[in-house]
Every structure is written in structure tokens, then in C-alpha cells.
Amino acid sequence: MKQLCFTRLALCALCGASMTLMPGFTLAGWFSQGSGTTYELYSVHFPVDALTGFAVGYYEIILKTTNGGSNWVIQSSGAPFRYLNSVHFPQNASTGYAVGGYIGIRTILKTTNGGANWVAQTSGTNQWLNYVHFPVNASTGYIVGSYGTILKTTNGGTAWDSLTSGTSMGLYSVHFPVDDLTGYAVGDNGTILKTTNGGATWTPQSGSSPWLFSVHFPVDALTGYVVGNGGTIRKTTNGGTAWVTQTSGTTNELKSVHFPVDALTGYAVGYSGIILKTTDGGAFWFRQFPSTSNILNSAHFPTNALTGYVVGQGGIILKTTDGGSGVEETAESGGQKLEIRITATPNPFTSFSSVLGHERDRFALYDISGRRVGVYKGDRIGEGLRAGVYFLRAEDGKDKPVRVVKVR
């Protein structure tokens, strides 16, 4: 029988529990980075690569890294704005915007020197500001906030004009996929708004009752996703004419959704440290296991679907360089190493998994402490086990283990 060996492994404790690693295991997946703060972080953005990025949050905290998060440096916002809810650098790591507020203060900040200095702009509103997005350049941008607030600038924030949204619902996210004309905003009570004329008019779309906190259209103005409370994930493939509810597998509130490069592979994060991933456009969302139960507020993958960042409660910053899974299996036969992308499928699984090409062979499963929990034929791996992370190897124990995940 071909040997299964492990070259990289993501082993993250379920719900933050501690564990003892089996011999030969290495850590990958989601890693916690030192943020230097315990204040909650609400937004993260890396403008052009996975090295230079910014995070903002409670008590006007602004963080910057230039080395992929190995170090995060606190920047000065210049004034006590208390909450900074969103940060966005449209084209490069020099010019960016952050928005938020506090009692009686509604904040728009701008930097043109990579955050060395932040200058307050006049918002022209007394409503809470939740999200900022500049679609194609640093001149034309949009901000959404409480009571249906939508602001627009066409001159880099020298002036912000109030747009008529047609709703009094709070808005939490706005996204223009390909230009500054067609965009979407989401918010309270399932509110979904669409514009095709740069915000001159906004049309309500069919929504759902749960509050929606994030919207993202990966590559065009047709296929997009929204997430919200109760584990809500909805998808459209026709520009919002119809929204279809997807099965998220959770009732936890989801705060952010991001598809890095296409409409197939994406991530959603939220309460209780939940990170969901799909690789098939949301037909199936499976849970990943970061070592935290903190609220996660924002996810961003700068250039591909492998390297990304998540921020949240307690100043937590998580990073992955392997799409959060870390799993890469290989097979060895006759001393030659043959690359195999997947050996157990489906993985994660709900009832049982199968080892392709070895359905009649026998395999042992071990839990995260290294305890052997059973022996299974290759076509019924994990049947009858409770949800969790397990490690698969040939019954004779000569192979290195391969991770499999039972999700429910």
C-alpha cells in the first residue's frame, strides 16, 4: 500500500483548548500575531501585498505592519475619536482612510504618508460611520453608517456629499466591485441596496430579516455574497435580482466575508472565533479551527487565497499562509515521492470520509492527544465519531499522519 506522509499541517486547538502534539507534527494554519494592544480591532486592510497592512479599532487604535505582521506599530490618529470601524487604502500603502466616531463626533481620517500623520476630514453628518470603500482610486469613495447614511467624495475627501439611500436602516458595509458606478450596501433587517449610477439612486433588493454586516463581490457586479447574524450567508449570481441562502453550519453572527481572487474560494468570520471557508462558491462551507474563541470582526487576503489576516476582540490578529488549512498530503511508492493533492474525501466530512484508491485497506484514527480512537476500512473513515479533528494513518502505523476533520 502506498504510504501517506505529511509535509505541512494545520493543528489548531478546538475552542482554544490546549493539547499535546503527536511526535513529528508541525504547526501551520492560523497563527496569532502580537498586536501590542488589547483593544478590540474592527478592520484590517493590506493595500497591495501581504507585507504592509493596517488595522484599526477601539480607542482610536491604528496599527501598521511592514513585515507581514511580525511587528505591528501603533500609530497616532491625532485626536480622541474612540471608535475606528473601518480602514481602506485604495491603491497603495501611502494614501488611506479610516472612519468611525464617538459621542458627538463623526470621524473621517486621511493619511497621505502611510499613516505617519492622520488628518481629520469634515464628514458633514452626525451619524455613526461604519465602513469606507474607494473602488478604483484615492479620489472617489463611499462611506456608510447609521440611519441609512451614505457619503460620497470625488476629490479625495476634500468634500463629502450626503446621498439619498432611501432607507433609515443602519448600514454596515459597502462594496463597488469593478468601478465607482455599480455598488452594494447592506445593513439592518436584511437591507440590501444597489446603485448603478454612482450612488445617485439606490434600489432596495430582496433581503432577509437577519442583520447583514458585510458584502463582497469578488470579480464582477453579478456574483456576490453577504453575511450576517444567525450564521446568515446569502449569494447572488445575477447582480442581486435574487439572493439564495447558503448553509453555513453555524448560528454564530458572521461579521466579515472576503473572496480573495475569484467567486469560488472565500472566507467568513464572526463570533466565537469562527472562521468558515468555501472552495466551491459556497455550496459547502467548512469550519477552520483558530486557537481563539474571541469575536473576529474583519478578514482580508491581499493577493491570493493562501495568505490572509483576521482581526478581532482583545486585539487579536491571526495570520495564515496556507489558506488556513495547512494540509498537504503526499504518497510514497518505491522510494519516489508523488504529490497527491487530496487522499481523503470529503475532508472535512459530516458522516464519513474515504481514502481514494485504498477503500479496502484499514486505517487507524487518532484524536488530537494522540489517543487511538478506532480502526476503519478506507471507504468508511470516521463513521460514528463525534465532530472533531483527527489524524489518519495506516493500521501498521508506519506512515506519518494525515489530518481529517469531522464537522458535525
N, C-alpha and C positions, 0 to 999 in steps of 0.2 A: 504493500500500500504506500502511496505517496506520503511523504512526511509533510506536515503543516508546520511552518515556523512563523515567528512574529518579528517584524522589523521595526514597527513603531506601534505604541499602544496608548490609547487614552484611558486612564483609570482614574475616575473622579468619584469621590465618595457620595453615595446617595444621601441627599438631605444634609450634607456637610458632616456625616459621621466619619470618625477616624477608622483606620484599618491597617492591617499588616499586609504588605505586598508579598505575593509569591516570588520566590527566587527567580531572577532573570527578567523581572518586569521593569520597564522604564515608563516614566510619566509623560504624557502628551495631552491633547485635548484642550481644555480651558484652564489657563493659569491665572492666578491672582497676581496683580501688579501692585507695587507700593505707590499709592496716590499721594501720601503725605497729608491727608485730611480725613476726618470722619464725617464731614458734611455730605449730605446726600447730593449725588450728581444726577442731573436730569437729561443731559445731552452730550453726545460725543461726535466729533467730525474730523476726518483726515482728508485734507483737500485734494492732494494729488498722488500720494504714495502712502505706504504703511509705516513711514518713519515719523513724519511731522504731523501732529494732531493736537486737538484742543478738546477740553471737557469743561462744562460749566454746571453750576448747581446752587445749592442753598448758601445764604450769607455771602452773596456776590462772588462766590469762588470761581476762579478761572484757572485752569491748569493747562500747561503746554508740555509736550514732549517733542524732541527732535531725534530720538534714537529708538523709536518703536515701543516706547513705554518703559524702557529700562529705568528711566528717570522722568518724573513729572515735576515741573517747576510751577509754583504758584505765581500768577500774575496779578497785578493790581487793576481793579476795574475803575478806580478813580473816584468812586462815590458809593455810599451805602444803599444799594438797591435791593438788598436782602435776597430776592429770588432771581436767578437767571435760568430760564426754562429751555432755551434753545440757542445753539450756535451753528453758524454756517459760513464757510469760506468758499466763495463761488468758483474761483479759477486757480488760485494759488494760495500759498501759506502766508501771504502778506496782508491782503485785504479781506476782512471778515466782519461779521455782525453777530451780536448777541442780544437777546430780548428777554424781558421779564417784568418785574415790578415789585412793589410793596405798597403799604397803605398810603394812598395819595400820590404815589409815584409810579409812572408807567415808563419803562425803560427801553431805549434802543441805544446800544453801544456800537461803535465802529472803530476798527483799527486799520491802519494802512502800513504798519511796520511790524507785522507778525505778532502783535499783542504786547509789544513793549509799552505802547500807550493806547488807551481806550478813551474815545471821546463820546460823550452823550449827545444824541440827536433828539430833535423835538418830535414827539410822537403825534401830538395833536389830539390825543384821546385820553380819557381817564379809565379806560377798560384794561383789564388784565391782558398781557400779551404772552402767548403760549408757544408760538412757533414762527421761525423765519426761514425763507427759502428764496434764493436767487437762481432762476432757471438756467441762464446761459452766460451771464456776465455779471460784473460787480455793479452795474448801473440799475437794472430793472429787477426789483424784488418785491416779495409779498410777505405780509405778517398777518397771522390770525390770532384771535383772542376771545375773551368773554363777550356774551350778548351779541353774537354774530359779527363781531368786529373783523373787518378785513382792511388792511392798509396796503398801499402800493407806492413805490417810488420808481422814477425813471431817471434819476440823477444821482444815484448812489447814496440816497438818504438825506440830501440837502433839504428836500421836502418830501413828506409822506402824506398822501391823499387818502381820505376815507372812502371806501367803496360800499355800495349798497348790496348787502348779501341776501336780503330778503328773509332773514331769519333772526330771531332773538336768542337762539341756542348758542351755548358756548362752543367754540371751535378750537380744536387741539392740534391739527396738523394740516398742512397744505403742500401739494406737490404738482409741479408742472413738468411733465416727462421729457419733452423734446424742444419746446420753445416757450416764449413768455405769453402765448395766447391761450392754449388749452391746458386747463389745470383742474384740480380737485381739492376740496376741503371737507373735513369730517369733524363730527363733534357729538354733542349731547343727543340722547334719544334717537340714535341711529342716523343722525343727519349726514347726508352726503350731498355736496353741492358741486356743480360742474360749470365751468366757463369755457367758451371757445373764442372769446373776443377780448382777452387780456383783462378780465375782471369787470368789464363794463356792465355785464349782466351775469347772474348766477342762477342756474336752474336746479331745483331740487330733484334728486334721483331716488329711486326706490331703496329704502333702507330697512333697518331692523331696529327694534326697540332698544337693545343694549347701546350704551355709550361707546363711541368709536374714538380711539386715541391716536391712530396712526394710519396713513395711507401711502402707498408706494406703487408706482407704475414703472416697471424695470426698464423697458426698451422703447415703448411707444405709448400712445394715448388710448389704446384699446384694452390691453391686458393689465389688470391691476389688482391689488389686494388691500383690504382694510382689516384692522384688528381692534378688539375692544374688550369690555368686561364680560364675565361669564365664559371666557375662552373663545369668544367670537372670532372667527376668521371667515371673511367673505371674498369672493373672487368674481371679477367680470372679464369677459373676453370680447365685449362689444362696446367698449367705451362707456360703460355704466348703464346702458339700457336695461340690463338685467344683472343682478348680483346673486350669486349662488353661495349658500352657506357650506363651508367645508368642515370636516370632522377634525377638531384639534386634539381630542383626547384629554382635555383638561377643562376645569371650570374656573381656573385662575384668571385673573384680569391680565390681559395682554396689552403692553404699553407701546411696543415698537415693532415694526415689520420692515425688513430690508431684503431685497433681492439684488445681489451684487452685480451680476453681469448679464443675466437672462431671466426669463419668466419661469424657469424650472427650479433652480436651486435658491432657496431663501430661508430666512430665519425670523422667528418671532420670540420676543422676550417679555417677561412680566413678573407678577407676584410670585413669592415663594421660590425665587431663584430659577424660575422655569425658563428653559431655552428649548424651543422647538425648531426642527429643521425639516425641510422637504427637498427632494431632488426630482420630483415629478410634477411640479406645478401645483402642489397642494392636494393631489389625490390621496397622499398619505403624509401625515406629519408625525415624526417620531421625536421623542424627548431625549435631550442630551443631559449630562449629569455634571454640572459645575459644582465645585465644592463650596456652595453657599446656599442659604435659604433667604437671603436678602431680596428686597424688591429690585428688579432690574428694569431700568427706565428707557434705555436707548441702545441700539445696536448699529454698528457701521462697519462694513467691509470695503476698504478703499479701492482696491484694484481687481480683486478676484474673490472667488468663493471659499478660499482657504484661510487667508489672514484677516482677522477681524477683531473688533473690540466691543465690549459691553460695559456700561456703567450703571451705578445704582446707589441704593441705600448704604449708609455707612462709609461713603467714599470709595466703595468697591469699584475696581477696574479689572475686568477679565480680558484675556487675550488668547486667541488660538492661531496657530499657523498651519493647522491641518483640517480646517473645516469643523473643528470641534469633536471629531470622531477619533482621529489618531490611528485608525485601524488600517493596516496594510498587510495582507496575508501573502505568503509565497509558498510554493511547494518545492520539495527537493526529490529528485529521482536520478539514480545513477551518478550521484555526486554533482549534478548540474542543477543550478538554481533557476527555476522557471517562475516568472512573475504571474501571479494569479490575482485578479482584482477582488473577487469575492468567492469564498469557498462555502459559506453557509448562507442559505437564502430561504425565506426573507430574514434579514437581520438589520434592525430589530424585528421581532416577531411577536404575535399575540397568542397563538396556540402552540405551534411547534415550528422548528426550522429543519432544513435538510442540508446535508453535505453533498454537494453535487459530485457525481461520479463515484460516490462511496456510500450509496444508500444501504447496502447490505453489511457494511463494516460496523464495528462497535466503537463508541466513543464515550469517554468519561467527561462529566461536567463537575467543575469546582466552583464554590462561591468565592466572594472577594477575600475571605480569610484564608483561602487555600484548602478548605474542607471539601472532600469529595462528596457530592450530593446524589450521584447516580450514574448508571451506565445506560446508554441509549443506542439503538440502531441509527444508522446515518440518515434514515428517512423520517425519524420522529424525535429529533433532538429537542430536549427541554419540555416535552409533553407532560402536563400535570404539575409543573413547577410554578411557584408564585413569581410575580414580577420582580425583576432584579437584574444585576449584572453577573454574568457567569463566564467561565473560561473553559474552552473546549480543547480536548486533546485526544489522541488515540488511546485506546484502553491500555496498551502496553506502557504508556507514559514516556515514550522515547521522544515525542515531539514537544516543541515549545507551544504554549497555549495560545489560543485564538479567542478573542472576546466575542461573546454573543449577548444580546440584550433582550429580555422578555419585558414587554411594556405593559401588559395587563393580563 
